[in-house]
Amino acid sequence: MIEDVEESLDGPDDRRRYDRARLIVDVYFDGKDATGVASTKDISVGGFYMNTQAALPEGATLLVRIPLGDGRQIIANAEVVYSNPARGVGLRFQNLSDENRTLIESELGRG
């Protein structure tokens, strides 16, 4: 399920650099101090919001795996850019590959 979202990755008063769409799927993450499964709220080629109760500090780097269906998945590093304790975190992709960018753009186009 995808629909346009206008909230900001960097906070409610900032505007996003990339178009973002609602995407609710499981996300598998692995960081220095936390590993687990969470769910996305929305995604863009810049990053995504992840619903989780895990304590993930700003600046933490996670390896994330986001399955998209049809056997496709995104595996990338992402940095926590803001934390909403016990609710979720905003993540920014780091060095997103062209292949992953294309997968996200394809998923955004399905909306």
VMD Tcl script that builds the backbone (N, CA, C; Angstrom):
set m [mol new atoms 333]
animate dup $m
set s [atomselect $m all]
$s set {name element resname resid chain x y z} {
  {N N MET 1 A 0.844 -1.153 0.000}
  {CA C MET 1 A 0.000 0.000 0.000}
  {C C MET 1 A 0.897 1.225 0.000}
  {N N ILE 2 A 0.737 2.123 -0.989}
  {CA C ILE 2 A 1.569 3.302 -1.101}
  {C C ILE 2 A 0.675 4.516 -1.306}
  {N N GLU 3 A 0.944 5.601 -0.562}
  {CA C GLU 3 A 0.288 6.868 -0.801}
  {C C GLU 3 A 1.263 7.974 -0.432}
  {N N ASP 4 A 1.078 9.170 -1.002}
  {CA C ASP 4 A 2.006 10.267 -0.747}
  {C C ASP 4 A 1.994 10.682 0.707}
  {N N VAL 5 A 3.159 11.024 1.207}
  {CA C VAL 5 A 3.328 11.489 2.575}
  {C C VAL 5 A 4.160 12.755 2.520}
  {N N GLU 6 A 3.807 13.772 3.299}
  {CA C GLU 6 A 4.532 15.032 3.242}
  {C C GLU 6 A 5.286 15.339 4.523}
  {N N GLU 7 A 5.430 14.388 5.446}
  {CA C GLU 7 A 6.189 14.623 6.660}
  {C C GLU 7 A 7.670 14.662 6.331}
  {N N SER 8 A 8.465 15.227 7.217}
  {CA C SER 8 A 9.891 15.385 6.977}
  {C C SER 8 A 10.725 14.329 7.681}
  {N N LEU 9 A 11.777 13.883 7.023}
  {CA C LEU 9 A 12.712 12.945 7.634}
  {C C LEU 9 A 13.518 13.631 8.727}
  {N N ASP 10 A 13.856 14.891 8.524}
  {CA C ASP 10 A 14.696 15.609 9.477}
  {C C ASP 10 A 13.897 16.269 10.593}
  {N N GLY 11 A 12.599 16.217 10.556}
  {CA C GLY 11 A 11.773 16.810 11.587}
  {C C GLY 11 A 10.557 17.464 10.971}
  {N N PRO 12 A 9.560 17.783 11.783}
  {CA C PRO 12 A 8.296 18.272 11.248}
  {C C PRO 12 A 8.380 19.628 10.576}
  {N N ASP 13 A 9.415 20.432 10.865}
  {CA C ASP 13 A 9.489 21.767 10.281}
  {C C ASP 13 A 10.319 21.828 9.003}
  {N N ASP 14 A 11.008 20.753 8.665}
  {CA C ASP 14 A 11.846 20.736 7.473}
  {C C ASP 14 A 11.105 20.068 6.321}
  {N N ARG 15 A 11.518 20.382 5.100}
  {CA C ARG 15 A 10.931 19.751 3.923}
  {C C ARG 15 A 11.850 18.658 3.420}
  {N N ARG 16 A 11.275 17.643 2.826}
  {CA C ARG 16 A 12.068 16.537 2.302}
  {C C ARG 16 A 12.711 16.920 0.988}
  {N N ARG 17 A 13.846 16.316 0.758}
  {CA C ARG 17 A 14.540 16.506 -0.497}
  {C C ARG 17 A 13.988 15.569 -1.567}
  {N N TYR 18 A 13.437 14.421 -1.149}
  {CA C TYR 18 A 12.940 13.416 -2.084}
  {C C TYR 18 A 11.467 13.142 -1.818}
  {N N ASP 19 A 10.748 12.801 -2.881}
  {CA C ASP 19 A 9.357 12.386 -2.707}
  {C C ASP 19 A 9.338 11.108 -1.889}
  {N N ARG 20 A 8.373 11.014 -1.015}
  {CA C ARG 20 A 8.267 9.873 -0.120}
  {C C ARG 20 A 6.886 9.268 -0.308}
  {N N ALA 21 A 6.797 7.963 -0.177}
  {CA C ALA 21 A 5.518 7.276 -0.301}
  {C C ALA 21 A 5.363 6.314 0.873}
  {N N ARG 22 A 4.107 6.062 1.220}
  {CA C ARG 22 A 3.829 5.108 2.289}
  {C C ARG 22 A 4.168 3.707 1.787}
  {N N LEU 23 A 4.904 2.971 2.619}
  {CA C LEU 23 A 5.249 1.582 2.319}
  {C C LEU 23 A 5.347 0.865 3.646}
  {N N ILE 24 A 4.479 -0.096 3.869}
  {CA C ILE 24 A 4.469 -0.813 5.144}
  {C C ILE 24 A 4.903 -2.252 4.896}
  {N N VAL 25 A 6.164 -2.531 5.252}
  {CA C VAL 25 A 6.740 -3.872 5.140}
  {C C VAL 25 A 7.675 -4.075 6.322}
  {N N ASP 26 A 8.055 -5.316 6.577}
  {CA C ASP 26 A 9.033 -5.591 7.619}
  {C C ASP 26 A 10.410 -5.115 7.176}
  {N N VAL 27 A 11.182 -4.638 8.127}
  {CA C VAL 27 A 12.563 -4.229 7.901}
  {C C VAL 27 A 13.427 -4.990 8.896}
  {N N TYR 28 A 14.472 -5.597 8.403}
  {CA C TYR 28 A 15.414 -6.302 9.261}
  {C C TYR 28 A 16.618 -5.385 9.430}
  {N N PHE 29 A 17.016 -5.125 10.676}
  {CA C PHE 29 A 18.125 -4.215 10.888}
  {C C PHE 29 A 19.160 -4.818 11.825}
  {N N ASP 30 A 20.407 -4.419 11.603}
  {CA C ASP 30 A 21.520 -4.893 12.408}
  {C C ASP 30 A 22.446 -3.713 12.650}
  {N N GLY 31 A 22.616 -3.370 13.917}
  {CA C GLY 31 A 23.495 -2.268 14.291}
  {C C GLY 31 A 24.465 -2.728 15.357}
  {N N LYS 32 A 25.327 -1.847 15.761}
  {CA C LYS 32 A 26.341 -2.183 16.760}
  {C C LYS 32 A 25.696 -2.642 18.067}
  {N N ASP 33 A 24.640 -1.941 18.494}
  {CA C ASP 33 A 24.022 -2.230 19.785}
  {C C ASP 33 A 22.622 -2.832 19.699}
  {N N ALA 34 A 22.082 -2.982 18.503}
  {CA C ALA 34 A 20.711 -3.490 18.383}
  {C C ALA 34 A 20.516 -4.219 17.067}
  {N N THR 35 A 19.760 -5.306 17.138}
  {CA C THR 35 A 19.387 -6.091 15.969}
  {C C THR 35 A 17.917 -6.441 16.122}
  {N N GLY 36 A 17.180 -6.429 15.020}
  {CA C GLY 36 A 15.781 -6.780 15.156}
  {C C GLY 36 A 14.997 -6.662 13.877}
  {N N VAL 37 A 13.690 -6.757 14.040}
  {CA C VAL 37 A 12.742 -6.616 12.946}
  {C C VAL 37 A 11.812 -5.478 13.320}
  {N N ALA 38 A 11.568 -4.599 12.391}
  {CA C ALA 38 A 10.665 -3.473 12.595}
  {C C ALA 38 A 9.790 -3.359 11.352}
  {N N SER 39 A 9.060 -2.280 11.228}
  {CA C SER 39 A 8.278 -2.062 10.019}
  {C C SER 39 A 8.507 -0.650 9.512}
  {N N THR 40 A 8.401 -0.490 8.200}
  {CA C THR 40 A 8.534 0.831 7.621}
  {C C THR 40 A 7.221 1.564 7.765}
  {N N LYS 41 A 7.302 2.853 7.697}
  {CA C LYS 41 A 6.120 3.712 7.640}
  {C C LYS 41 A 6.052 4.339 6.252}
  {N N ASP 42 A 7.189 4.824 5.803}
  {CA C ASP 42 A 7.294 5.409 4.473}
  {C C ASP 42 A 8.741 5.315 4.011}
  {N N ILE 43 A 8.951 5.565 2.699}
  {CA C ILE 43 A 10.285 5.384 2.124}
  {C C ILE 43 A 10.477 6.334 0.953}
  {N N SER 44 A 11.722 6.718 0.716}
  {CA C SER 44 A 12.128 7.458 -0.473}
  {C C SER 44 A 13.541 7.011 -0.813}
  {N N VAL 45 A 14.101 7.552 -1.891}
  {CA C VAL 45 A 15.477 7.201 -2.219}
  {C C VAL 45 A 16.448 7.833 -1.225}
  {N N GLY 46 A 15.969 8.767 -0.404}
  {CA C GLY 46 A 16.819 9.380 0.607}
  {C C GLY 46 A 16.850 8.620 1.914}
  {N N GLY 47 A 15.744 7.953 2.251}
  {CA C GLY 47 A 15.674 7.239 3.515}
  {C C GLY 47 A 14.267 6.778 3.816}
  {N N PHE 48 A 14.034 6.439 5.093}
  {CA C PHE 48 A 12.710 5.949 5.467}
  {C C PHE 48 A 12.499 6.083 6.966}
  {N N TYR 49 A 11.253 5.943 7.373}
  {CA C TYR 49 A 10.906 5.930 8.785}
  {C C TYR 49 A 10.652 4.488 9.179}
  {N N MET 50 A 11.190 4.086 10.326}
  {CA C MET 50 A 11.059 2.712 10.788}
  {C C MET 50 A 10.389 2.714 12.161}
  {N N ASN 51 A 9.262 2.032 12.275}
  {CA C ASN 51 A 8.582 1.868 13.559}
  {C C ASN 51 A 9.324 0.818 14.371}
  {N N THR 52 A 9.825 1.213 15.538}
  {CA C THR 52 A 10.528 0.276 16.403}
  {C C THR 52 A 10.575 0.822 17.821}
  {N N GLN 53 A 10.593 -0.075 18.786}
  {CA C GLN 53 A 10.766 0.335 20.171}
  {C C GLN 53 A 12.229 0.211 20.597}
  {N N ALA 54 A 13.077 -0.265 19.700}
  {CA C ALA 54 A 14.507 -0.392 20.000}
  {C C ALA 54 A 15.114 0.991 20.226}
  {N N ALA 55 A 16.021 1.087 21.171}
  {CA C ALA 55 A 16.722 2.342 21.455}
  {C C ALA 55 A 17.870 2.490 20.458}
  {N N LEU 56 A 17.659 3.314 19.443}
  {CA C LEU 56 A 18.665 3.537 18.405}
  {C C LEU 56 A 19.054 5.013 18.423}
  {N N PRO 57 A 20.268 5.337 18.864}
  {CA C PRO 57 A 20.661 6.738 19.008}
  {C C PRO 57 A 20.920 7.419 17.662}
  {N N GLU 58 A 20.714 8.728 17.626}
  {CA C GLU 58 A 21.048 9.495 16.431}
  {C C GLU 58 A 22.514 9.294 16.105}
  {N N GLY 59 A 22.812 9.132 14.819}
  {CA C GLY 59 A 24.177 8.904 14.368}
  {C C GLY 59 A 24.540 7.435 14.229}
  {N N ALA 60 A 23.726 6.537 14.782}
  {CA C ALA 60 A 24.003 5.101 14.664}
  {C C ALA 60 A 23.849 4.665 13.210}
  {N N THR 61 A 24.707 3.742 12.786}
  {CA C THR 61 A 24.621 3.183 11.443}
  {C C THR 61 A 24.069 1.773 11.539}
  {N N LEU 62 A 23.077 1.485 10.703}
  {CA C LEU 62 A 22.449 0.161 10.664}
  {C C LEU 62 A 22.602 -0.435 9.279}
  {N N LEU 63 A 22.724 -1.738 9.225}
  {CA C LEU 63 A 22.586 -2.464 7.973}
  {C C LEU 63 A 21.127 -2.874 7.919}
  {N N VAL 64 A 20.416 -2.459 6.865}
  {CA C VAL 64 A 18.984 -2.759 6.771}
  {C C VAL 64 A 18.698 -3.633 5.554}
  {N N ARG 65 A 17.704 -4.486 5.718}
  {CA C ARG 65 A 17.222 -5.314 4.605}
  {C C ARG 65 A 15.723 -5.112 4.518}
  {N N ILE 66 A 15.266 -4.645 3.356}
  {CA C ILE 66 A 13.860 -4.333 3.146}
  {C C ILE 66 A 13.339 -5.190 1.994}
  {N N PRO 67 A 12.555 -6.242 2.295}
  {CA C PRO 67 A 11.985 -7.063 1.221}
  {C C PRO 67 A 10.850 -6.318 0.529}
  {N N LEU 68 A 10.811 -6.401 -0.806}
  {CA C LEU 68 A 9.800 -5.679 -1.571}
  {C C LEU 68 A 8.814 -6.583 -2.295}
  {N N GLY 69 A 8.980 -7.867 -2.244}
  {CA C GLY 69 A 8.094 -8.765 -2.990}
  {C C GLY 69 A 8.743 -9.181 -4.292}
  {N N ASP 70 A 8.200 -10.202 -4.914}
  {CA C ASP 70 A 8.755 -10.764 -6.152}
  {C C ASP 70 A 10.232 -11.128 -5.967}
  {N N GLY 71 A 10.642 -11.441 -4.726}
  {CA C GLY 71 A 12.019 -11.820 -4.465}
  {C C GLY 71 A 12.998 -10.656 -4.454}
  {N N ARG 72 A 12.501 -9.433 -4.607}
  {CA C ARG 72 A 13.378 -8.257 -4.612}
  {C C ARG 72 A 13.575 -7.750 -3.185}
  {N N GLN 73 A 14.740 -7.181 -2.919}
  {CA C GLN 73 A 14.990 -6.598 -1.604}
  {C C GLN 73 A 16.061 -5.524 -1.714}
  {N N ILE 74 A 16.026 -4.630 -0.757}
  {CA C ILE 74 A 17.033 -3.588 -0.640}
  {C C ILE 74 A 17.908 -3.949 0.550}
  {N N ILE 75 A 19.206 -3.970 0.348}
  {CA C ILE 75 A 20.159 -4.152 1.438}
  {C C ILE 75 A 21.087 -2.947 1.369}
  {N N ALA 76 A 21.105 -2.166 2.455}
  {CA C ALA 76 A 21.879 -0.927 2.448}
  {C C ALA 76 A 22.235 -0.511 3.868}
  {N N ASN 77 A 23.203 0.378 3.965}
  {CA C ASN 77 A 23.499 1.021 5.236}
  {C C ASN 77 A 22.629 2.261 5.357}
  {N N ALA 78 A 22.206 2.545 6.588}
  {CA C ALA 78 A 21.402 3.732 6.837}
  {C C ALA 78 A 21.795 4.319 8.187}
  {N N GLU 79 A 21.778 5.643 8.275}
  {CA C GLU 79 A 22.129 6.350 9.507}
  {C C GLU 79 A 20.868 6.863 10.184}
  {N N VAL 80 A 20.802 6.715 11.499}
  {CA C VAL 80 A 19.684 7.258 12.269}
  {C C VAL 80 A 19.864 8.779 12.312}
  {N N VAL 81 A 18.901 9.526 11.739}
  {CA C VAL 81 A 19.001 10.980 11.730}
  {C C VAL 81 A 18.098 11.620 12.777}
  {N N TYR 82 A 17.090 10.901 13.215}
  {CA C TYR 82 A 16.331 11.348 14.379}
  {C C TYR 82 A 15.657 10.164 15.030}
  {N N SER 83 A 15.436 10.304 16.338}
  {CA C SER 83 A 14.853 9.220 17.108}
  {C C SER 83 A 13.611 9.713 17.832}
  {N N ASN 84 A 12.573 8.923 17.784}
  {CA C ASN 84 A 11.337 9.178 18.510}
  {C C ASN 84 A 11.229 8.012 19.490}
  {N N PRO 85 A 11.814 8.138 20.693}
  {CA C PRO 85 A 11.942 7.007 21.631}
  {C C PRO 85 A 10.665 6.192 21.813}
  {N N ALA 86 A 10.830 4.877 21.753}
  {CA C ALA 86 A 9.764 3.888 21.911}
  {C C ALA 86 A 8.739 3.928 20.788}
  {N N ARG 87 A 8.996 4.703 19.735}
  {CA C ARG 87 A 8.055 4.765 18.600}
  {C C ARG 87 A 8.731 4.462 17.272}
  {N N GLY 88 A 9.912 5.055 17.046}
  {CA C GLY 88 A 10.573 4.814 15.778}
  {C C GLY 88 A 11.746 5.732 15.537}
  {N N VAL 89 A 12.338 5.592 14.342}
  {CA C VAL 89 A 13.497 6.389 13.950}
  {C C VAL 89 A 13.406 6.770 12.479}
  {N N GLY 90 A 13.979 7.918 12.158}
  {CA C GLY 90 A 14.137 8.335 10.777}
  {C C GLY 90 A 15.529 7.951 10.330}
  {N N LEU 91 A 15.630 7.290 9.197}
  {CA C LEU 91 A 16.909 6.796 8.686}
  {C C LEU 91 A 17.222 7.413 7.338}
  {N N ARG 92 A 18.497 7.732 7.113}
  {CA C ARG 92 A 18.964 8.239 5.827}
  {C C ARG 92 A 19.880 7.180 5.227}
  {N N PHE 93 A 19.585 6.787 3.977}
  {CA C PHE 93 A 20.447 5.821 3.296}
  {C C PHE 93 A 21.846 6.404 3.123}
  {N N GLN 94 A 22.855 5.552 3.227}
  {CA C GLN 94 A 24.242 5.936 2.986}
  {C C GLN 94 A 24.741 5.224 1.742}
  {N N ASN 95 A 25.235 5.987 0.798}
  {CA C ASN 95 A 25.821 5.426 -0.427}
  {C C ASN 95 A 24.897 4.398 -1.082}
  {N N LEU 96 A 23.653 4.785 -1.313}
  {CA C LEU 96 A 22.668 3.889 -1.929}
  {C C LEU 96 A 23.123 3.507 -3.334}
  {N N SER 97 A 23.160 2.221 -3.619}
  {CA C SER 97 A 23.594 1.754 -4.938}
  {C C SER 97 A 22.555 2.124 -5.999}
  {N N ASP 98 A 23.000 2.173 -7.247}
  {CA C ASP 98 A 22.080 2.457 -8.353}
  {C C ASP 98 A 20.974 1.407 -8.417}
  {N N GLU 99 A 21.331 0.148 -8.159}
  {CA C GLU 99 A 20.337 -0.928 -8.184}
  {C C GLU 99 A 19.262 -0.706 -7.119}
  {N N ASN 100 A 19.687 -0.360 -5.896}
  {CA C ASN 100 A 18.714 -0.111 -4.829}
  {C C ASN 100 A 17.875 1.123 -5.115}
  {N N ARG 101 A 18.497 2.162 -5.669}
  {CA C ARG 101 A 17.750 3.374 -6.031}
  {C C ARG 101 A 16.655 3.031 -7.044}
  {N N THR 102 A 16.999 2.224 -8.034}
  {CA C THR 102 A 16.030 1.815 -9.054}
  {C C THR 102 A 14.886 1.012 -8.429}
  {N N LEU 103 A 15.211 0.106 -7.492}
  {CA C LEU 103 A 14.175 -0.676 -6.817}
  {C C LEU 103 A 13.209 0.226 -6.051}
  {N N ILE 104 A 13.750 1.214 -5.340}
  {CA C ILE 104 A 12.888 2.127 -4.583}
  {C C ILE 104 A 12.036 2.958 -5.527}
  {N N GLU 105 A 12.633 3.488 -6.576}
  {CA C GLU 105 A 11.875 4.285 -7.538}
  {C C GLU 105 A 10.770 3.458 -8.173}
  {N N SER 106 A 11.049 2.190 -8.455}
  {CA C SER 106 A 10.045 1.290 -9.001}
  {C C SER 106 A 8.903 1.106 -8.022}
  {N N GLU 107 A 9.242 0.912 -6.746}
  {CA C GLU 107 A 8.225 0.715 -5.707}
  {C C GLU 107 A 7.388 1.992 -5.538}
  {N N LEU 108 A 8.019 3.146 -5.598}
  {CA C LEU 108 A 7.296 4.421 -5.481}
  {C C LEU 108 A 6.342 4.611 -6.648}
  {N N GLY 109 A 6.730 4.111 -7.821}
  {CA C GLY 109 A 5.896 4.249 -9.010}
  {C C GLY 109 A 4.661 3.379 -9.005}
  {N N ARG 110 A 4.587 2.428 -8.074}
  {CA C ARG 110 A 3.425 1.532 -8.012}
  {C C ARG 110 A 2.217 2.186 -7.368}
  {N N GLY 111 A 2.408 3.350 -6.742}
  {CA C GLY 111 A 1.340 4.004 -5.994}
  {C C GLY 111 A 0.285 4.574 -6.788}
}
mol reanalyze $m
mol bondsrecalc $m
mol representation Tube
mol addrep $m
